[in-house]
Amino acid sequence: MNGACEADVSNANWGRELKVLGGFAVVFACLFFLPVGVPRFDNALKEGLELTKWYAQEHVLLCLIPALFIAGGISVFVNQASVMRYLGPKANKPLAYGVASVSGTILAVCSCTVLPLFGGIWMRGAGLGPATAFLYSGPAINVLAIVMTARILGVELGIARAIGAVVFSVVVGLAMHLVFRREEQAKADAAFAMPEPEARRPLWQNVLFFAAMVGVLVFANWSKPAEAGGLWDAIHAWKWPISAAFAAGLGTALGLWFGFSWRGLALAAVPVTILSFVIPQQPLLPFIVGCAGLAVLCARTPGEGRDWLDATWALGKQIFPLLIGGVFVSGILLGRPGHEGLIPSAWVSQSVGGNSFLANFASSVVGAFMYFATLTEVPILQGLIGSGMGQGPALALLLAGPALSLPSMLVLRNIMGTKKTVVYVSLVIVMATLTGLLYGALF
């Protein structure tokens, strides 16, 4: 008997070692046959690095770090019972899905920036349906992007994008809830058995606190419109003073209601203010100093302040490496707008011509895996339509592209697991394909 057990253990060890050996062999073969020196491969590596550099410069500091602080704040300052009441599996469905489906009009974030916010509400107990509706709507329902789509690509396409994005968010959320309804029921039962925790502060204080952080995120990333003039351009001209006002509101909330030292808040504000007046043409530097000051203040504030920093750091460690790796791989495969990666752009143009089912499906898949920063999908589509892209595939890309990307898929798998990620991505691709096919037939 002992001999049989020892043989089983030995076989198991051999199996593990063979897997390790197989992994080494695969890595060695990839390195051995690496096509260094082939122009397309070398250019694809360059595109991967260029896209990663661009993402680091344009999105990490202004988008990702504020989003991580907001998500960390959700996990610390918002009690789980509140999230379950408004977004949980047994929450009022019209209210939960209504709020989630239009959140993008406020946030206007990309598919990667929305991930920490999704992770924050998901870990606090939000139902899978409302959480995934929010996940889709955050990057998909962008007011400026929809206006640009209508102006540049046509009013019909702009209206179809707006309606499709809102409907998609609700349908995707409901579908995710139905597919995983047993897990959702178990979560609801567990939440029902939980005692109601005592709130540390009134709801309106938390609302103002998070509104200040969302204000900083939104206005610090307020993009310049294609045409000068109008309200959007006027707001862009004042984006940094408005962001500073929201930051001042955040500091006031931290001092009044969250136990942060007024002296520490004042000391953190001094270098930011000085830099803002000394080098107004470099607003990113005061922004970085302000974020660093907030982190130091959190570390020096026992209790909720330190918990906030710990939660933010934990999310950052979970999300950032996968995002950077995903952006790099996306750049290698598909390049940047106007630049080719390993996959020739001619293949993409040819595969999305006309309005066939295959053209719509190819457009949905390409859009799902390609990384689109906010607003970049419109000029990309303008070029593709000029190369023969059909109206249906154009809408399919608009509905799948901004909401998904290879980097976001990698992070989602880490947050909610492989199965849920595959179902979510599949739902978006299938729905975008069918919607594009219908739209192409009508227009």
Buried (B, 14 or more C-beta within 10 A) or exposed (E): EEEEEEEEEEEEEEEEEEEEEEEEEEEEEEEEEEEEEEEEBEBBBBBBEBBBEBBEEBBBBBBBBBBBBBBBBBBBBBBBBBBBBBBBBBBEBEEBBBBBBBBBBBBBBBBBBBBBBBBBBBBBBBBBBBBBBBBBBBBBBBEBBBBBBBBBBBEBBBEBBBEBBBBBBBBBBBBBBEBBBEEBEEBBEEBEEEEEEEEEBEEEBBEBBBBBBBBBBBBBBBBEBBEEEEEBEEEBEEBBEBBBBBBBBBBBBBBBBBEBBEEBBEEBBEBBBEBBEEEEEEBEBBBBBBBBBBBBBBBEBEEBBBBBBBBBBBBBEBBBEBBBBBBBBBBBBBBBBEBBBBBEBEEBBEBBBBBBEEBBBBBBBBBBBBBBBBBBBBBBBBEBBEBEBBBBBBBBBBBBBBBBBBBBBBBBBBBBEEEBBEBBBEBBBBBBBBBBBBBBEEB
